[in-house]
């Protein structure tokens, strides 16, 4: 594919690295001479210095024959304008990275539809949802967020006193909108049937609509904590999304923001949390906080070093779960060595979503579990699929695999056996390796 990337910042650079490695023809546009030099020194891609929102620059970059233009500058407004101009010049598809909820949530105006943008990516939103899932599910391993977090998939350890321990799957009483997709036992993982019995020490792959996931999870994990305490360092837009994702009676949240005006704004916007106007990068701020009583400490400052140091320090003081957001992905491998439990990189999130968009409707293996004994696939049902008009119980995918989630347009669900498949359904399927040829034949995907 001929791909133009507008903006050579952290997201643009990482996107260029990944797309070049996948043998795409990549052109990078940026105003900054130093950023252009960095691209030229590290990658074998074409570069162009100039204003990416200008039609003449886009034309010079080859926009008329571009399969895709990615707008990834630091300005939402420039990105939106760039995408609109690129489409007018002749680009087949556009992807826009945005930071602000104004352009992402479709309240007031659907910018994506109005400007003809093919995909909006907001890595800060996706990162906030992933952090929220980590906090809600301590001890679990997040596998996949489906449809902007509307469906969650986690690998959860079964505790000794869990309600599900000793029960057959048919007797679990899982809430509607959830299902147990796989069971890991010792060194293997398998697709269960109704007679499969849950044992303490098992690792279950649980899939569920976000609205019922916590209810389903409690069957497998004996969690005595009733109200969990969370501290958040910094008040960027990501903090707002995180607080909203944790807006339940289960969480007591304290947010520390250094700018008094921003702290006041957050206090009005998030009236169910406690906002403290104090410098979260000054560790003295937390001297009177009982950090050992915190269930989670999240650092969202705009400085990677402060996030790393703050989260590591909090962990050393007894915080149960320390989480840092890091822009530079090359720091990620260092964090476990300093005691940080989880780290998230919005840059990686953005590029992962971009790669998925480029892959389109084709069959993708998006995760592998238990040393490769179970895989997770994502694809769209084609117009000539053998399964069209048939229910899931009729297509006989089990025991080799199962459909974990379905999205059709804006509707998302964890389907029951009587769900009837339609053209255009986006499916999340879990099954053993080597299932690809069967899936392609059955669902008519590429």
TABEL-V955193 format. One line per field, one symbol per residue. ss: DSSP state (H for helix, E for strand, - for the rest). burial: 1 if it has 16 or more other ideal C-beta (glycine too) atoms within 10 Angstrom, else 0. A space follows every 10 residues. Layout:
ss->???
burial->???
This chain:
ss->-EEEEE---H HHHHHHHHHH H---EEEEEE --HHHHHHHH HH---EEEE- ----HHHHHH --HHH--EEE E----HHHHH HHHHHHHHH- --EEEEE--- HHHH------ HHHH----EE E-HHHHHHHH HHHHHH---- EEEEEE---- EEEEEEE--- -------EHH H------EEE EEEEE--EEE ------E--- --EEEEEEE- --HHHHH--- -------EEE EEE---HHHH HHHHH----- EEEEEEE--H HHHHHHHHH- ---EEEE--- --HHHH---- HHH--EEEE- ---HHHHHHH HHHHHH---- -EEEE---HH HHHHHHHH-- -EEE-HHHHH HHHHHHHHH- ---EEEEEEH HH-EEEEEEE ---------- EHHHH----- EEEEEEEE-- EEE------E -----EEEEE E----HHHHH HHH---
burial->0111111111 1111111111 0001111111 0000110010 0010101100 1110001100 1110010111 1110010111 1111111010 1011111110 1011000000 1100101111 1111111111 1111111001 0111111011 1111111110 0111101010 0101101111 1111100010 1100010100 0111111111 0111011011 1010000111 1111111111 1111110001 1110111100 0110011001 0010101001 1000110010 1001111111 1001011111 1111101011 1111111010 1000100001 1111111111 1111000100 0011011011 0001111111 1100101100 0100001000 1111111100 0111100010 1000111111 1100110011 011110
